[in-house]
């Protein structure tokens, strides 16, 4: 999609961006006032002072659990504001825990969402010669079909493979060999699974046609990124979005953070305890207000549990330099406590993915009688000694997290087969009653 034909052209300056945000914040609050859910919650807001931080902060912060308290048969009538005649499609909420919700998207919403997804291609600097292999799920979760549909607007050929639940992993590898795409798109965990399967089959993905990888839907640690890049021989471009809004940001060729398109969503980084705005480089919770895809679902100050830092891009010179950048730290739900010790999921994942002998793993908290245990399931690379590695990993986890895990060595491909059956890979789970 050429910039001059986009329904959401990139602001030419930060002044233009601020003016756009001012207009759209007012629309966002006006839309919310039409929702039964928001009635009585916004009456104290002065609409003429929404650009004043202290006035904007009077808007209550919205959490997932609050929405889930609305009965399913009342959600559309209570929270949503668009008549059925304006609905184009429904998007499944992206969370991997709790009961999912389904958000209606109007035809107007989809117009802007298509522009947002298309920006990720622009930031990867695609060319007419690029062809993409799309391994994002296709169906009620929007990412796969939105990237597939927006590809044609940017001159990118695309193979709609879908996730492993629809197109088995062996077939995905065969299609990669047949189609010779330059871009692979999918969730990081599935990318690692495909690379592990390729290794088992004697296929060297690192010498293949894929030179760029577009990921989303999971926090991407440095360790996971490096493993993906090493196994595929390609550069990883991460992206960030929420089904409550749309795709909201992506990495550029500089790979120094996620550039957040704040004409699409107004973002705040707030202290987790005081909810006060934080300065640059300070870690806090990300709060989002949808500015353009709010014609059916009026999300104001939505807290999805992402912990980030924000950064200015004043030193950048490209068109996207008008926007701020975030770096993802972790999610507030990303830990469990075992024997009084907090096991942070992102830290544990980093530790595991720096182990070259480890192909895959899952970690769960379990009950064993009266005791809580950590259950670590692992797959090892070829040539690894199971007895030696079990002892090594046990000492490694104990030395890092002060809890000795119960370890099971699995046959290669076991975990990947489990991941194929889910929308999002469930690498961590708390199975205690």
N, C-alpha and C positions, 0 to 999 in steps of 0.2 A: 504494500500500500504506500503510494507516494505521499510525502508529507502534505502536499497541497490538497490531496483528496481525503485525508484522514478526518474523521469527525472529531478527533481530539488532537489537533496539532500541538506540537511541543511549544510551550511558552517561549517567547524570544528573549525574555529577561526575567529576573526575579521579581521585578515590579509587576510584570504581566501575570506571573504566577500568583503573587499575593492578591491581585485584583480578582483573578479567577477563583481562588479559594474563598475570598470574601463573598462572592456571589453564590457559590455553590454550597457553602456552609449554611447560608440562610435558607436555600432550597431544601437542604437536608433536614433542618429543624422544622420547616413548614410541612414537609412530607411526614415527619414523625408525629406532628400534632394531629394528623388525620388518622393515626393508628389508635385503636382502643387501648393497646398495651401502654402507650405513652401518655394517655390522657391523665391529667392531674400531676404529671411528673415534670412538666416543662413550663407550667404557668408562671413560675417565678423568674423565667429567663427574659431578659430585655433583648429583643430581636435587633435593636439598633446598635448593640455593643458586643456582638458575637466575636468581633476581632480582638476584643480585650481579653487577655488570658484569664483574668479573674472572673469574668462573666462566663466564658466558655467552660471553665472548671465547675460551674454550678450544675452543668448537665450530668446526671448520674452515669456512672460507668456501668456498662452492660456486660454480664458474664454468661457463659454457656449454660451453667446450671439454672440461671434465671429463666432462660428460654425453655429449657427442658421441663420446667415446672408447668408449662402450658400444655394442656391435654392435646393429643394429636388432632382430634376432631375439631379443636378450637383454634389451632395455631394460625390457619389462614385467615380466619375471621377476626382473631384477636390482635395479631401482630402485623399481618400483611395489609396492604392498602390498594392494590390494583385489582380491577375486575377481571374475571376469567377471560373475557374477550381480548385483553391486552397481553395475556401470558404467552410467551414463545416456548418456554421449556422450564424444567425444574432441575435444580442442582442439589445433589446430596451434600450435606455438610461434611467437611473434610476430616473431622476428628477420628482417631482410631479407638477412642474409648467412649463409653456411654452410648446412649441411643441416638442415632443420626436424625437430623431434621432435613426436610426438603424445602429448598428456597425457590419460590417462583421467580423467573426472570422475564421481564417484558421485552417486546421487540426493540424498544428504545434501549434497554439495558444491554442487550446482546450487541447492538451496534457499537457501543463503547467498549464492551468486553473484548470484542474482536480486535479493535484497535490496540488494546492493552496487550493481548497475547502476541499480536504481530510485532510489537516493539522488541520482544526478546530476539526475534530474527534480526532486526536491525542492529541490535547491540552485539550480536555475534558476527556482524558484517558478512552476511550471506551474499552469495553471488548467484547469477542465473544457472551456474553449473552445479549448484548444491542440490543434493537429494537427501531426504531425511527418512530414517527408519523410526517410526513412532511406536514405542513400546509402553506408552502410558495407557492406563485402563480406558476402555471405550464403553460408554454406557451412562449410568446415572451420576457418576463422578465426572465433572466437566472438563478436566484438564486435557485428556486425550483428544476428544473431538474438537475442543476449541483450538488446540494447536494444529490439528489436522485441517480444520476449515480455514484458519487464518493463513496457513502456509501458501495457499493458492493466491492470496492477495499480495504476497511478497515474491512470487515467482519461484517458490521452492516446491520441487516435486516431493511427494511424500508417500510412503508405504504404510498404510493403516494397519499395522500388525496387531496392536493392542497388547495387553499384558499377557503373562503366561497362562492365566486362567482361560483365555480364549484361543491363543496361539501358543502351543507347547514350546518350551525352550529350545528343543532340538530343531523344530521348524524355524524358530527365530534365527538360529545360527545358519541354517540353510538359506534363508532369505537374505541374510547379510552377505553371504557368499555370492548369491545369485544376482542381487540388485546392486551391490557395491556402493552403498550410500556413503556420503561424506559426513553425515550427521547422525548420531544416535540420540534418541530422546527417551527418557524414562526415569523411574525412581532409582536413586543410587543403589539401594539394596538389590534391585533386580539387575542392574548393570554388573554388580559384583557377582551375582549368581550366574549370569550368562558367561562372564569371563572364567569362572571356576569350571563351568561345564565345558567351555571351549578347551581349557587346559586338559581336562580329562580325555577329550576326544582328539587331542594332538593338534588343535587349531591354534595358531598364533594370532590372536586378535591385534596385538601390538603392531604387526606388520600389515594389517588389513587396510581397508579403504577409509574407515572412520577417522576423521581428524578433529572433529568437534563433538562434544557431548553436552546436551542440555538436560539438567536435572531439576527436580522440584519435589515438593510434598514431604520431604524429610530434612531435618537439620543435617547439614553437610560439614562434618568436622574436617580439619586439615588432614588427619590420618586417612579418613575415608576418601577424600579427594585425591590424595597422593596415590592410594591403592588403585583407584579407578583409572587415573591417568597412566599409571605404570602398566596395568593389565591391558588397557585398550590402546596405548600409544597415542592418546588424543588429549586435547585441552578441554577441561571441564568448565562449563558456564552454568552456574547455579542460578535459580530464580526463586521468587517468593510470592505467594498469594494466599488468599483466603476465599472460600466459597461465599463468605458473607459479603465479599466485594467482587474481586476478580483477581487476575494476575496483577501484582502491585509493584513489582520491581525485578530487576535482573542484573547479572554481571555484564560488564563491558569487556572489551579485549584487554583492559588493564588488570582485571581480576583482583581488584583491591577491596571489594565489598559489593553489597547489593545496592544499586542505584534505585531509589524509591520514587516512583512517579507520583508526586504529591499533587498533581492535578487530577489524578484518579481517586486518590484517598488522602485525606488529611491525617497525618500521623503525629502522635505524641510519644515521647519516652519519659516515663514517670517513675519516681522512686516507689519501690514496691510497698513501703510502709506508709509514707506520708502522702503519696500521690502528687507530689510536687514535681514540676518540670525539671528535668536534669540537663546539665550542661554537656557539651560535646565530650565524648570518650567515657562518660559515666554510665555504668550498666544499670538498666531499669526495664520495666515492663512496657511493651509496645501496645499502644491504644490507637484504634483506627476508626475513622468516620468515613463511610463511603460517600463520595461526592458525585459520582456519575451513574452507578448501578443501584440507585436507591428508589426506583419508581414502584417497586413492589415490596421491598424489604427495607424499612427505614432504620438502618444500623447507625446508631450514634455512639461514639466512644466505646467501641467494642474491644474487650480484652480477651484475647484468645490464649494467653499464657506464654507468649514468646518473650524471652529476655534478650535484649539487644543493647548495643551502643549506637549512637548516631554520630555522623561525621559530615563536615562541610566539604563541598567539592569546588571551592573557589579557585583552586589551582588548576582545575581541568579546563579544557578549551573546546570540547565538542558540544553539540547541541544539548546533550543531557546534563551538562554542568549546572544548569539552573536548579537541579534537584539535589536533595541531600542523599546521603548514603548510610546504610546500617550494616553492622556486622552482627550476625546471629550468635548468641552465646549458648543458650539452651532453652528448654521449656520448663515452666514451673512444675508440670506434672512429671518431669523426667527424672524421677528418683524413687526408690523405696528404702525403707528402713528395716534392717535385719540385725537382730541382737544389739539394738541401740546404735547401729552405724548407718548413716545415710549413704546409700550407693547411688551416686549420680550417673545416670545412663550415658550421658555424653562423655564423661570422663572414663567410664568403663569401656565404651566403644573405642575411644582413642587408644586406650591401652591394648585392646585386642587387635586392632588393625595395624598396629606397629609390629606385630609378631609375624614374620615372614612364613613361619611354618603353619600358620592358622589360615584355613580357607574360609570357614564360616563359623558362626556361633549364635546361640541364643542364651539368654539368661532369665531365670525366673526365681521368684521367692516362693517357697513351698513350706507346708507344715509337715513335720515328721514327729508324730506324737505330740509332745508338749513343746517341741523345739522348732524354731524357724531356721531354714537353711537356704543357702544360695545354690541353685542347680544350674550348672554351666554345661551346656551341650556344645560340642565342637566337632568340626570336620578338619582334618589335617591335610596338608599338601603331600604329594607323592614323595616317598622316601623318608617321611618322618616316623620316628619310633614312638608308638602309642604310650608305652610304659614310661619312657623318659619324658615325653611331653606332658603327660598327666601330672607327673611329679613337679615338673618345671612350672606349669600353669598354676598348680595349687599353691606353690610357694610365691609365685608372682602376685596372685590375687590377695593372698594372705598378707604379703609384705606391703601392698598398696592400700588395701581397704580394711585390713585387720579382721577379715572374716575368711575362714577356709571354706572353699566351695566343694560341693559334691560334683564330680566331673564324669560325664559320659562321652566317649568317643563314638561318633556316628559314621556310617558309610557316606562317602561323598555323594552329594545330590539330595540327601534326605531333607535338609533344611530348605533348600531351594524349592523342592516339590511342595513343601508346606507353604512357603511364601507365595507360590503361584496361585494358591486358592483364595488369597485375600486381596483386598484392594490396596492395603498398606501392609508392608512386612511387619509382623509382630515380633521384633527381636527381643523385646523386654516384656515380661508379664508378671503380675502379682497374682498368684493362684491360691493365696491363703483365704480361708473362709472368713 
